[in-house]
């Protein structure tokens, strides 16, 4: 029996409300503070450790979305009074502690498994002290945008707090590339002079998700899995499937097969146990949940946010046809120019159901090697290079033996090119954090990186299995890119 290629939908979970020191809701019964996480809890280093463990075990770089005002160690929010309930009198000294430094350091050290994404500064908007208006990025009561310059100040405030933790350009770190607006307050205006997407793009954000149903007056995409471009930012719809933001140990109540959006909503509290000594139980449930997605024929667990949005775009605009077994025509002529102009496309991922003992024994994309390969849950996953506009050909075969040379992509990094030359192999990679890259190849005499900030920490070779293992570290928390060269 011949198994044809599968073009799966991506899957990812957004995690809102990281960054709060305290979880208690301050907006109830006329209160003018932020809703925070909705629970009376102090968030600790171990809470973030549990997220890192979930990402590591699931094989995904979880999209963490941070609110930073309570991480402010220098009271810079006072310079931007609309960011907090206390305005110019903001004083965060009671929250300042070494554990904050430890938490952000943990996020840096686990950039392979937790993404540092942007949610907001204070979650709400305060036009004057102790006068809260929902929400930070769009004026819901009056259904109009906040002034452009004031929102620029919110971005500047976010940057200044990041800098307190050495998360700045001076230390080799870019601004977050992913964003979800607090309380869905997205000012959607892709054809206008001013929109939230314009400010996001100016700051380096490339990908965003929100629930479009909260801003119907702005005429956003209406599909459950809808999306579009807003001044260079790719924005897609997300849905909450039953886990309320203040519920401990709460997973979606709708099974993945029935979920209509590629990215789903969650909040920090959903990943935590109220009884800290039971944390491993809920972490295990989330890991099992991710594995259940990977087992579905129609879905694919995106390793990171770039892959999520790339696969969404390919699913929407690219056609594939396998009229002859093992030869797949990939027609990408309808991909919008914005995807290329703003560098939004990464790997296209296809999959094949494998019989026991079988592997993909050959695969080429336009007569070149595919970027990387992975096997899990009874499937072979083929990671193609970023697909250019036009028509392309993927050829593949299955057999009892794997391909003679390839990257086994068990990490959360992105491989864009794997080129096998006579005396070298060149690999274009974006590395998140520090990870091992496993390559089936002959033993090299040298392994080098084109980027000094993409460091090779160690190299080992298993002669019996013909497997090369390279431990690589990227400095930039948003991903460090470069070329790894194996010389033979």
N, C-alpha and C positions, 0 to 999 in steps of 0.2 A: 504494500500500500504506500502510495506516495503522499507525503504531507506537504501541503502548499504553504507559501509564506503567509504570515499573519501581520496585519498592520494595526497594532493595538493602540488604544487610547492611554495616555499617561495618567498617573495618579500621584497626588501629593496632598499633604495636610499642612495648612497654615496654623501656626501657634501664636495667638495674640497675647499681649499683656505681660511679656517678659520684661524685667527691669524694675518693676515695683519692689520696693523694700517691704511695704506693708500691703495687705490685701483688703482691708476693711473698706466697705462702701461708705463714702462720705457725701453722697448725693441724695440720700433718703429723706423723706419728710421735710422737704424744703431746704435741705443742706446744700451748700454751694461748692462742695468739693467734688473731686472726681469719683466715679464709681469704682475705680481700681479693679481688683479681681473679684470683688463680691464676697470675700471670706475674711474672717478675723484670723489672720495668719501672718507671721513674719517669714518671708521666703529666705531660704538658706542655701549655702554652697551645695549641700547634698541634693537639694531639689534640682539644681542644674546638672549635677552629676547624673541624675536619673535620666535626664533628656539625652545627655551624651551617650549613655549606655543604650538607650532605645535606638538612637540613630546608628550606632556602631553595629548592634545586633541585627537591625532591620536592613542595613546596607543602604541607608539613605541619609542625605544631608538635610536634616529637618529645618523647615523654614521658621526660624525664630523671629518674632516681630517685637521690638523693644520700645517701651516708654521710658524716657531717661530722666525725668525731673528729679526723682528721688535718688538717682545716682549722681546728682550734681554736688560736687565736693567743694566748689568755690562760689556758690550762690550766684552763678551767672544768669539764672532765670530771672533774677530781679531786674536785669537790664531789658528784659523782654516781658513786660507785665501781663500781656494777654495769655501767657503760657501757663500760669498757675493761679490758684484762688487768692493768694496773698499779694499778687501783683508786685509792685516795686518793693514791698516789705518782705518778700520771700526770704526765708531763712531755713536752710536744710541741715543745719549743724547737728540736729538730733539723730539724723540718719547716717552721718558720715562715720565710717568704720573700716577696718582693714578687710572685713569680709567682702565689701564691695570690690576691692582690688582683686581679691582671690576669685570672685565670681567672674569678673571680666577676663582675668587671666585664664581661667578654665575655658571660657568661650573661645579665646584665642587659641589655646592649646588643642581644642577640639573643633577647630574650624572645619574639619573633615565631616563632622556629624551634626553640628549646630551652625546654622547660618545666622549671621548678625544682620537682621533686616530692620527696617524702620517702620514703626507704628506711629509714634508721636512724642511730644515733649511732656505734656500734661493731660492728654487725652481729650480735654474739653477746651473751651475758649472763654476767656474772661475779659469782656470789653472794659470792665472796671472791677476793682477789688470786690471779692465776695459776690459777684454777679455772674453766675455760670450760664453759658449758652451752649447747647449741644450742636455741633461738636467741633473738634479742633480744625478740621480742614474744609468745612462747609457749613454755612448758617442754615440749619434745618428749619427753625421757626419762621424765618422770613424767606426761605427758599432762594437764597442768593449767596454769591461767593463772599468770603471775607476779603478785605482789601489786599491787593497783591503784595504790597510792600510789607504788610504785617506778617503775611505767611512767609515771606522771604526771611523775616526775622526769626520765625520758628525754625526754619532750616538752619539758620546761623546758630541758634541756641543749641540745637541738636549736635551740630558740629563742635561747638565749644565744649560740650560735655564729653563727647567722644575724645577730644584732645586731652582731657584730664586723665584719660586712661591710655595715652599714647596711641590712640586709634586715629591717626591723622596722616596726611600726605607726607609730612616731615619724617614720620616713622614707617613709611612704606605702605600705608593702608589707604585704600580708596573708600569713598562714601558707599554705604550699602547700595546694592543693586536691586533689592526687592523691597516692596512697600505694600502695606495694607492700611487704609485709612481708619482712624479711630471711629467706632460707631458707624461705619460705612459712609463717612462724610467726604465723599469724593466729588469734587467739582468737575464734571465731565463737560468739556467744551472743545472737542478736537478741531473744529473749524473756526474757532474764535481766536482773537489775539491773546487772550488770557485764559488759561485753564490750569488745573492742578498738574496735569501732565507736563505742561511747559516748565513749571518749577521743578518737578521731579527730574525731568530730562536735564535741566541745567545743572543739577546737583549730582548727576551720575546714575540715577535710578533708571533701570531698564525694564523692570517687570513689576506689575501690580495686580492685586486681586481685591475684589470687593463684591458685595451683594448689590447688584444694580437695581433691584426692586425698591430700594430705599430712595432712589433719585429719579423716579419715573418722569418728573417734570423736566428733566434735562435730556430726555430722549436717548438713553443709553441703549446698547444692544438688548434685545428682549428675550433671546433664547436662554434656556437654562444653562447651556454651556457656551453662552455667547462671549464675545470679546471684540476688541478692536484696538486701533492705534490712536494715541492721544499725544501729539507733538513728540513722537519718537518713542513713547513708552507703550509697551504692550500690556493692555489691561484686560483681564478675564473675570468672568463671573464666578462666584463661589457660593456654596450653599451650606447652611447648617443643617445637619441631619439628626437633630434630636438631643445633642449634648449641650445643655445650657452652660453659659460661661462661668457660673459660680458652682457647678456641680463637681465634687471630687469623683475621681475614678469613673469618668464618664466617657464612653466611646459612642460613636454614631449608632443610632438605632436602626438605620436603613442599611441593608447589606450592600457591599461595594458593587455587586452586579446591577443593583437598581439605582445607583447614584448617577445623576445626570451631569453633574459638573466634574471637571477633571481635578480641580482643587477643592478640598472641603475645609470647613471651618472647625477650629478647636481653640481652646484657651488654656493657659498654663495650668489652671486648677484641674482641668480634665485629666491631666497627665499625672496628678499627684494623689497620694493617699492621705486622708485626714489623720490616720494613725501612721506615723512615720516608720514604725517598725514593720509595716506591711507594704512598703513602697515597691518592693520587688514584685509583688503580685500584679499591681496595675501596670508596671513597666512591661512585665511579661505579656499582659493582655494586648497592649499596643503592638508589641513585636509580633505576636501571633496574628493580629489584625493586618499588619503589613504583609505578612507571608500569605495570608488568604487572598490578598489582592494579586500578588505575584503568581499565584496558582491559577488565576482566571485566564482563559484564552484571550478574552477581549481587552484586557487591561495590562498595563506595564508599570512597574514601580519606578518612577523617575528618580534618578540618583541625586538630582539637585534641581534648583529652580530653573536654571537655564534649559535643562532637558525637558522640564514640564512645559515651558512655553514653546520651545522648539517643536515638540511633538504635537502640541495643540495646533500650531501653525501648519505643520505638514498634514495632519489629519484634515484640516479645513481646506487647504488649497492644493494639495498634491494628490495625483492619481497614480495608482500602481496597477499593473496588469501582468498576470503570469499565464499567458496563453500556452506557452511551452514550459513544461515542468523544468524547474531549475533556472529559468531565465525570466527575470522580472524587469519590466519596463517601468521606469519611474519618471513621470511627467510633472515637472515642477514649473512649467511655463506660466501658470496662473498665480504664483507667489507674488504678493504685493511688493512693490519696490521698497516700501518702508522697512520690510524685514531685512533687506540687504543694506540699505542706507544707514540704518542704526545698529547694524551688527547684532541682530536679535536671534539669529539662527545658529544652532549647534548641531549635535548629532541627530540624525533620523534613526529610530530604533524599529527594527523588524524582528519577528520571532518565528520559530519553527518548533512544532511539537516533535520531540525525539522519542524514538523507540528505545527500549532498554539496550544499553551497550552501544548506542549510536551517537555520533557527533557530526558536526559540520566538518567535512574533510577538505572542502575547497570553497572559497568565497572570494569574489572580486567585484569591485565597483568601478565601472569604466576602465576595466583591464588593470586596475591597481588593487592592492590589498585593501580590505575593509579596515576601518579604524581600530576596532577592537571587538572582542567576543566574550561571551559569558554563558554559563549554563546554570540553571537553577529551576527547581520545581518541575522538572520534566521538559523544559524548553531550552532551546538555544536562542540567545539574544544576539543579534547582529547590530553593532553600532557603526553606522555609516558616517563618513565625513560630512561636514555641512554641505547640503545639496544646493548647488548653484541653479540659477534659472535655466531652464531648458529640459531636454530629455536625456535620461541616463539609463544604464543597464547594470543590473546586479545579476551575477551568475553564482550559483552555489550547488554543492553536492553534499549528500550525507553518506556516511560510511562507518566502518568499525574503528577508524583511526582519526584523530583530530588533524587539523591543518598542521603542516610542518613548522610554520613560524607565525606567531600571532601574539597579541596582548590579551591575557585573560583578565578582563576588567571586573575584578571583585571589589573595587573601591568606589568612591563617590566622585573621583576626578573625571575630567573630560579628555578623551583622546580624539584629536581632529585629523591626524595623519599618521599612517604607519607605512613608511616607504623603505622597501628592502632593496638596497643597492649591492653591487658586487662585493664591496669591502666594508660596507657600513649599513646600519639601519638608522633611520631618522624618525623621531617621534615628536609630533607637536602635541603639547599637553597643557591643560590648565589644572594646576594642583591646588586643592583646598587642604590647608593644614599639612600634616605629615602622614604619608601613607606608603605602603609597599606597592610597587608596580611589578607584576609578574609577567614575564615574557618567555614564550617558547621559542628558543633560538639556539644557535651554536654559542660556544663560549667566546665572549669578546675579549680583546686585549686592553680595551680602554672604554670607559663610560664617562661622557662629558655633558655639561649643561651649557646652553648658550646664554643663560641668564644667571648672574651671580646670586640673585635672590631666590632662585630655584635651585636649592642646594642638594647635592647627592651626599647623603649621610653614610650609606654603606652599600656594598654590593656583594652578593653571594651567588654561587652557581652550583646547582645540583646536576652533576654529570650524568647520573643514571636516568634522570627524568628530562634532561636537556632544558631545565628551567632556570632562568635568570631572575633574581629578586633584587630590585633596587629600592632602597628606602629614600624617599624624596620629600623635602620640606619646602613649602612655599611661604614666603614672608607675608604677602598681602592677604588679609583676612577675607577679602572678597574673591580671592583666587589669583595665583601667580602663574603667568604663562611663559612658555619658552620651548626650546627644542632640545630633546635629549638625543645624543648621538652615540651609538654603539659602533666601535671600530673593531674590525676583525683582521 
